[in-house]
Amino acid sequence: MDHLVNFTRAQNVEGITIKPIEEPGRSPFLIIDIAAKSGSTTSCEKTVLMYGHLDKQPFGEGWNTDPCDPVIVGDLMYGRGSNDDGYALFCAILSVKACQTLGLGHPRVVVTIEGSEEGTTDDLIFYMQKYKGELGNPSLVICLDSGGIDTSTFFVTSTLRGIVSKYQILGFNFFSIARV
């Protein structure tokens, strides 16, 4: 969490508020609120919520590789959890910073990063309920969690299943994009 907070601060994004949260008996949670900014494009007055998690594939039985160390098998290197949402915060913050650097407007962006996705969603539900007032009423929720289709191509991102579906949790509209 300290690394994520320090990275975010170092980006000098305008209008940013960073709130790391630790509740007793809960995994850590981070709320980053970036005020809307007008620019060479019309700034949207709505809110975009970006969600990601900071934990990795769980420790425990049933795995053939170590969760923390990369493993080379043949000509390929495997790093369990290396692309499992480790990029979420960086992608979210740098996308807003790019808009600001280019003089483009952007809506209010709220980034939520949590630490329990691989184990359970109980803490996420707890935090979303407790801090719902700070998150506002987003018009769009972007889930920053993805995977690659094969090992022969470098993927910046791909979707998970092939459809766009809308569902609601605690009054928030979530859109899930998936590959076929």
N, C-alpha and C positions, 0 to 999 in steps of 0.2 A: 504494500500500500504506500509506503514511504517513497518508493521509486516512482510510482505513478503520480503522486502528488508533486514531487520535485520536478519530474519531466514536464508536467502541465504548467507549473509556475514558470519554468524556464522558457516557455513558448511565447510569453508576453502577449497573450490573446487579449484583445480589448473587451471590457465589460464582463470579465470572468469572476465568478465566485466559486471557491473550491471548499467542499465540506466533507472531510473524511469522518466516518461515523463508526464507533465501536460500541455495541451494546453488550452488556454481560451475557455470556452464554450464546452469543450469536457470531456468525462470521462477519468480517468487515464489510462495509458498504461505503460507497463514494458517490456524492452528488456534485456535479459540476454544472453550474448555471451560467450560460453565456447570453447576455442581453442581445436583442435584435439590433442589427446595424444596417443603416441605409447606405447605399453606395451607388455605383453606376447602373445597378439593376434595382427594380422596385423591391423594397424589403417587405417580406411577408409579415403580417402581424400575428401569425399563428405560432404555435410551439411545436417543435420537433423533439421527440424523446428518443435518444439513442441508448440502447441497452447492451451490455456485455458483461462477461464474468472474468475474474482474474485467476480462478483456480484451474487446475489441469486435470487430465485423466486421473482417476483416483488410484491411490495405492491399494494394495490388497492382492488377493489371489486371482488367478485366471489370466495373467498377462505373461508374455514371453520376453518382454523388455523392461528395463528399469524406467520408472517414470521421470527421473531427473537427469539421466545421462544419455547422450545420443549413442546409438549402436550402428555399426557398419555391418551390413549383410550383403555379401557380393559387392556389387558396384553402387549400392544405395545406402544412404545414411537415414536412419529413422530416429526421430526425436519425439517420443510420445508426448503429446500436449504442445509441441512446438508451434503448431498452427491452430490449436484449439483455443481460440479466443484470446490468445496472448496479445493480439494486435488491436483489440477492440478500442481501448482508450486512445492509443496512438493514432489510429485511423480517424476516430471521431474528432480529436483535438486538431490534428493536422488538416482535416478537411475544412474546418471553420477558419483556421489560421490562413489557409490558402485563399479563401474568399476575401478575408480582410486584406491580405497582402496585395491581391489583385484589384482591390477597390470595389469588390462586389458586395451587394447587400445580402443579408441572410436573416432568417427568422430567429426568434429566441430558440436556443438549443439547450436542452437539458440532457446531460450524459449521466447515466447510472451504471455503476460498475459494482458487482457483488461477488462474494466469495464462496457461494455454496452451490452453484448450479450443478456441478458434477456429483454432488452428494444428495442434495434435496432442494426443493424450492421453498421449504418452510420459511427460511430467513428472508428470501426475496419477497414473499407475500407479506411477512411482518413489516419489512421496511417500506414497501409500497403503500401499505395501509397507514403506517405511522407518519410518513412524509408526503402523503398524497397532496396536501395543501401546497407544498413547495414545488411539486412536479407540475402543477397546473392541469390544464385540460388539453393534452396534445392532440393535434390534428393528424399526426403521423408518428408511428413508433417504428424505429428501425432496429432490428435485432442483428447485432454484429457477431454472428456465429456462423461459420461456414466450413466447407471442406473442399478438397481437390478431387477431381474425377479419376485421375490416373497418376502414375509416378514418372511419366516421360515428359510431362509438360509443367512448366512453372505457372502456377495459378496465383493471381492477385486475390481473386475470390471466385467462388462459384456458389450456386444456390444448392439447397439440400434435396429437394424432391421434384419440382417441376410445375407447381401450381401456386397461385397466389390465393391465400385464404385469409379471411378476417375472423377474428375471435375476440372475445372480451373477457378481461380479468379485472375485477375490482373497478369496473366502470371505464377502464382504459381500452381503446380499440387497438389491437395488435394485428399486424399484417405479417403473415408468414409466406415467404417465397421459397419454392422448392423445385428441384429438378425431377424430370420424369425418369 
